[in-house]
Amino acid sequence: MTAPIDLHYWPTPNGKKITIALEEMGLPYTVHYVNIGAGDQFKPEFLAIAPNNRMPAITDPEGPDGAPISLFESGAILQYLARKTGKFGGSNAREQAAVEQWLMWQMGGVGPMAGQAHHFLTYAPSMDPPHDLPYAKDRYRREVGRLYGVLDKQLAKTRYAAGDFLSIADFAIWPWAMGWQGQQQTLDDKPNFKRWLDELAARPAFEKGSAVGAEMRNNNTTDRKAQEILFKR
């Protein structure tokens, strides 16, 4: 019986990457909520395993040598879990390279750009004082649209992001891509992207993983204390 993985988590796209992966891989896990709007990410016990004060992070009591191992950074966690289980990382060197390529594309592109789009389109204008910056809004809106166009072209050729097999690249991209409306995007010109979004949303593990802690999210457009912690520290 595999010992449960301790998951330090909050229901954001980066957090959902890991709950989806754990559900798809069939790994048991225990959730420890890190309320980022309340500043839990700065607590010493969390910083001991995630020195960059960002969740998610995990502790696996059954690490590679049988001893516990802790990891932060969602991409590194996904790669670790794929190696641990032998699942969703590609079945040969060519597939593995494709998975890593699209995973890095998410980590370096979709995540940061979509995150900035959310910030400048939704959160910044609601702050006190408001920061309504047309240039920033347009820049990140357009870049997210460009990235989703790249993925749409890829998905015209393959069923999933890295090929005709489900992988950790899909786990990484999908939680961010599901926020396309808040990023002020359209699916009208991205039929392959829409097909992929819908197909993954129908998978039980995606549904269950993305629902973890959904009821705990705060409205950071009105919570001034959370804004101070999230955007000014």
Backbone torsions as a table, in degrees:
resi	resn	phi	psi	omega
1	MET	NA	120.9	179.6
2	THR	-70.5	132.5	177.7
3	ALA	-70.1	143.8	-178.7
4	PRO	-62.2	141.9	172.6
5	ILE	-81.8	134.9	174.9
6	ASP	-84.3	118.4	-179.0
7	LEU	-110.2	120.4	176.1
8	HIS	-96.4	118.2	-155.8
9	TYR	-149.3	149.7	164.2
10	TRP	-141.3	147.2	-172.3
11	PRO	-74.0	69.5	172.7
12	THR	-114.1	170.4	177.6
13	PRO	-55.3	-41.3	179.8
14	ASN	-65.5	-37.5	176.8
15	GLY	-66.6	-41.9	-176.9
16	LYS	-65.8	-27.0	174.6
17	LYS	-51.5	-42.8	-172.3
18	ILE	-80.5	-39.8	177.8
19	THR	-64.3	-38.3	176.4
20	ILE	-62.8	-45.7	179.2
21	ALA	-60.7	-45.7	-178.8
22	LEU	-62.8	-39.6	177.8
23	GLU	-67.2	-45.4	179.9
24	GLU	-63.7	-35.7	-177.5
25	MET	-83.1	-11.1	-180.0
26	GLY	71.9	27.5	179.8
27	LEU	-91.5	134.0	175.5
28	PRO	-71.8	146.0	179.9
29	TYR	-151.9	153.7	176.2
30	THR	-115.5	127.0	-177.2
31	VAL	-90.0	130.7	171.6
32	HIS	-117.5	110.9	-173.9
33	TYR	-74.4	133.1	177.1
34	VAL	-114.2	95.1	-176.2
35	ASN	-74.1	97.4	-174.2
36	ILE	-70.7	-22.3	176.3
37	GLY	-76.2	-17.9	178.3
38	ALA	-101.5	-4.0	177.3
39	GLY	91.1	15.1	-179.3
40	ASP	-61.0	-24.9	-178.2
41	GLN	-69.1	-10.6	179.2
42	PHE	-101.2	2.0	179.9
43	LYS	-71.2	141.4	-176.4
44	PRO	-55.4	-38.4	-177.6
45	GLU	-67.7	-30.2	175.9
46	PHE	-78.4	-40.7	179.1
47	LEU	-62.3	-24.1	179.0
48	ALA	-64.3	-26.7	178.6
49	ILE	-111.6	-16.5	-179.1
50	ALA	-135.9	76.3	-173.2
51	PRO	-63.9	-13.9	177.5
52	ASN	-86.4	8.9	-178.0
53	ASN	45.8	41.9	174.9
54	ARG	-130.5	136.3	172.2
55	MET	-95.4	160.8	9.2
56	PRO	-85.4	164.8	170.5
57	ALA	-145.4	156.6	177.7
58	ILE	-133.1	156.0	163.3
59	THR	-125.6	120.7	177.5
60	ASP	-101.8	113.6	-179.3
61	PRO	-66.7	-14.8	179.4
62	GLU	-118.6	73.2	-178.7
63	GLY	-72.9	-175.3	-174.1
64	PRO	-57.3	-31.2	-179.4
65	ASP	-106.3	15.8	-179.8
66	GLY	88.5	-8.3	178.5
67	ALA	-100.7	157.5	-179.6
68	PRO	-60.7	149.1	175.2
69	ILE	-138.7	138.8	176.9
70	SER	-113.5	143.7	-178.7
71	LEU	-140.3	142.2	168.2
72	PHE	-120.9	175.0	-173.6
73	GLU	76.1	116.6	-172.3
74	SER	-60.8	-38.5	179.5
75	GLY	-64.3	-42.3	178.3
76	ALA	-65.2	-37.7	178.7
77	ILE	-64.8	-43.9	179.2
78	LEU	-61.0	-43.5	178.9
79	GLN	-64.4	-40.2	178.3
80	TYR	-61.8	-47.0	-178.2
81	LEU	-65.0	-35.8	177.1
82	ALA	-64.3	-41.4	178.0
83	ARG	-67.7	-40.1	-177.1
84	LYS	-62.0	-42.0	-174.5
85	THR	-95.5	-18.0	-172.9
86	GLY	71.1	22.7	-176.9
87	LYS	-123.4	145.5	167.2
88	PHE	66.6	15.3	177.1
89	GLY	-110.2	3.0	-174.5
90	GLY	100.3	140.9	-174.2
91	SER	-95.2	-5.9	177.0
92	ASN	-151.6	176.5	-173.4
93	ALA	-62.0	-37.6	-179.8
94	ARG	-67.0	-44.2	178.1
95	GLU	-66.1	-40.3	179.0
96	GLN	-60.4	-40.8	178.7
97	ALA	-63.6	-40.3	179.1
98	ALA	-65.5	-41.9	178.5
99	VAL	-61.9	-47.7	-179.1
100	GLU	-62.1	-38.0	179.9
101	GLN	-60.8	-48.5	-177.7
102	TRP	-76.1	-28.2	173.3
103	LEU	-65.0	-45.3	178.5
104	MET	-65.9	-33.2	175.8
105	TRP	-59.8	-41.6	176.9
106	GLN	-67.9	-46.9	-175.4
107	MET	-63.4	-38.7	-176.6
108	GLY	-92.9	-16.0	-174.9
109	GLY	-121.0	-74.9	-172.4
110	VAL	-57.9	-46.9	-178.0
111	GLY	-60.0	-58.4	-179.5
112	PRO	-61.6	-42.3	-176.4
113	MET	-71.1	-43.5	177.7
114	ALA	-66.4	-36.5	176.9
115	GLY	-62.1	-42.4	177.6
116	GLN	-68.1	-37.3	176.6
117	ALA	-60.2	-47.8	177.1
118	HIS	-57.1	-43.1	-175.9
119	HIS	-63.6	-51.9	-173.3
120	PHE	-78.9	-25.2	178.9
121	LEU	-84.5	-32.0	-172.7
122	THR	-115.2	-52.5	-170.4
123	TYR	-82.3	-48.0	-175.7
124	ALA	-57.4	-42.7	179.4
125	PRO	-66.2	-18.9	-177.5
126	SER	-93.4	-2.4	-176.6
127	MET	-76.6	168.2	178.9
128	ASP	-119.1	105.2	2.3
129	PRO	-77.9	161.4	-179.5
130	PRO	-66.9	146.9	174.8
131	HIS	-122.4	84.5	-178.7
132	ASP	-100.6	99.5	-169.2
133	LEU	-115.0	96.3	-176.3
134	PRO	-54.6	-40.4	-178.9
135	TYR	-62.1	-48.3	-179.6
136	ALA	-63.5	-42.0	179.7
137	LYS	-60.7	-46.0	-178.3
138	ASP	-68.6	-40.8	-178.4
139	ARG	-59.4	-50.1	-175.4
140	TYR	-77.1	-32.9	174.7
141	ARG	-60.1	-45.4	-178.8
142	ARG	-68.1	-39.2	-179.0
143	GLU	-68.3	-38.7	175.9
144	VAL	-63.4	-41.7	177.4
145	GLY	-60.9	-39.7	178.3
146	ARG	-63.2	-44.9	-179.3
147	LEU	-63.2	-42.6	178.7
148	TYR	-67.0	-29.2	173.6
149	GLY	-66.4	-38.4	175.5
150	VAL	-60.0	-45.9	-179.4
151	LEU	-67.0	-38.4	178.7
152	ASP	-58.8	-41.8	178.6
153	LYS	-65.1	-39.5	177.2
154	GLN	-63.9	-42.3	-177.0
155	LEU	-74.6	-9.3	170.0
156	ALA	-72.6	-21.2	-177.5
157	LYS	-103.3	-27.2	-174.5
158	THR	-132.9	155.9	-179.7
159	ARG	-70.8	-39.3	-178.5
160	TYR	-122.8	178.2	-170.2
161	ALA	-60.5	-44.8	-174.2
162	ALA	-96.8	-4.1	-177.6
163	GLY	158.3	-157.3	-179.6
164	ASP	-91.7	29.7	179.0
165	PHE	-138.4	142.0	178.2
166	LEU	-70.5	140.5	-176.8
167	SER	-148.1	174.3	177.0
168	ILE	-63.4	-20.0	174.7
169	ALA	-64.0	-41.1	176.4
170	ASP	-64.9	-40.6	178.8
171	PHE	-60.1	-35.4	-177.0
172	ALA	-76.5	-41.2	-173.3
173	ILE	-78.9	-42.6	-169.1
174	TRP	-57.3	-45.2	-178.5
175	PRO	-61.3	-32.5	175.6
176	TRP	-74.6	-43.0	-176.8
177	ALA	-65.8	-28.8	178.7
178	MET	-65.3	-14.5	176.8
179	GLY	-90.8	22.2	-172.7
180	TRP	-58.3	-33.6	-179.5
181	GLN	-67.6	-43.5	177.5
182	GLY	-66.7	-21.0	176.4
183	GLN	-89.9	5.2	177.8
184	GLN	57.9	49.8	177.8
185	GLN	-107.8	170.6	175.0
186	THR	-126.3	150.2	175.0
187	LEU	-102.9	-3.2	-174.4
188	ASP	-58.8	-34.7	-179.1
189	ASP	-104.0	15.4	-178.1
190	LYS	-133.5	65.9	-175.2
191	PRO	-65.1	-33.6	-179.2
192	ASN	-72.6	-38.8	175.5
193	PHE	-61.0	-44.8	179.4
194	LYS	-63.5	-43.4	178.4
195	ARG	-58.0	-43.6	-179.6
196	TRP	-66.0	-45.0	177.7
197	LEU	-56.3	-47.5	-176.6
198	ASP	-68.6	-40.5	-179.0
199	GLU	-63.0	-43.6	-179.7
200	LEU	-71.4	-36.1	178.9
201	ALA	-60.8	-26.7	-178.6
202	ALA	-83.0	-8.8	179.5
203	ARG	-76.3	130.9	-178.0
204	PRO	-55.6	-38.5	-178.6
205	ALA	-68.2	-36.4	176.3
206	PHE	-66.8	-43.5	-179.8
207	GLU	-62.7	-47.1	-178.3
208	LYS	-68.9	-44.2	-178.4
209	GLY	-64.1	-40.7	-177.7
210	SER	-76.1	-13.9	179.5
211	ALA	-88.7	-9.6	-176.7
212	VAL	-61.7	120.8	176.0
213	GLY	71.6	12.7	-176.0
214	ALA	-58.9	-32.0	-177.5
215	GLU	-73.3	-9.2	-174.6
216	MET	-95.5	-7.9	-177.5
217	ARG	-67.7	141.8	178.4
218	ASN	-96.5	163.6	173.1
219	ASN	-91.7	95.5	-174.8
220	ASN	-77.5	0.8	173.9
221	THR	-81.4	-15.9	-179.4
222	THR	-121.7	-14.7	-176.8
223	ASP	-85.4	99.7	-175.3
224	ARG	-67.3	-35.6	178.9
225	LYS	-65.0	-43.7	178.5
226	ALA	-63.8	-39.7	177.6
227	GLN	-60.4	-41.2	179.5
228	GLU	-61.8	-42.8	-178.4
229	ILE	-71.7	-44.0	-173.9
230	LEU	-76.8	-35.1	-169.0
231	PHE	-111.9	-7.4	-174.6
232	LYS	-127.8	6.1	178.7
233	ARG	-109.8	NA	NA
